[in-house]
């Protein structure tokens, strides 16, 4: 899979690509990542990438011409002409975009190529969004100084779901947000949905050696070797943590009748 990142600050990504899973995935040729300096696609001696907004207002806006030239150099035609690139998506990171989530990452991981346009300043000329971008993505309900950090988040969350990247394929299935929210419509056309791991809930707590630390002991159930009890305890903890931290996820989570009984007991204070 290939990721292309178009940015005004290419140096932002240098350290990010040199560590951990991202570095290993590139070394094993599971992922190819290229960073493109938007200023290289300007045609004036000042390498101008932004200008004042029409109609007045604060800040500056990224100009359309350098971005269009960047897309041309990457062999990315306008969206209306992209029938020959069915497994390529152009994504603009933007505070105005749809909120990024795990199911979306799983869909994107099934593609061949993703071009991430890192928004800056007051944003990108809307004509670029209309002509080239398949979607706008936001990583949360807050404003960042630029889209580079958001692009890194999208890349990391998507890349780790590509087969072979994590080594143990089950690692990505049983994490928080492991299953898709049934209420979310697909953002990537033609990619089949699949059910995975955590059932749309947050992950359960994890422990390792030593069995006792700072006066706190690992729950006995994890030490008794009874895998059925362990699975039940972990499910209870998922439900407890989700109810406490992200109760909104429960509305569309894949819950069994037993899950609902556990949740009711937690709410009533009768669940250990």
Buried (B, 14 or more C-beta within 10 A) or exposed (E): BBBBBBBBBBEBBEEBBEEEBBEBBBEEEBBEBEBBBBBEBBEEEEBBBBEEBEEEEEEBBBBBBBBBBBBEEBEBBBBEEBEEBEEBBBBBBBBEBEEBBBBBBBBBBBBEBBBBBBBBBBBBBEEBBEBBBBBBBBBEEEEBEBBBBBBBBBBBBBBBBBEEBBEEEEEBBBBBBBBBBEEBEEBBEEBEEEEBBBBBBBBBEEEEEEEEEEEEEBEEBBEEEEEEEBEBBBBBBBBBBBBEEBEEBBEBBBBEEEBEEBBEBBEEEEBE
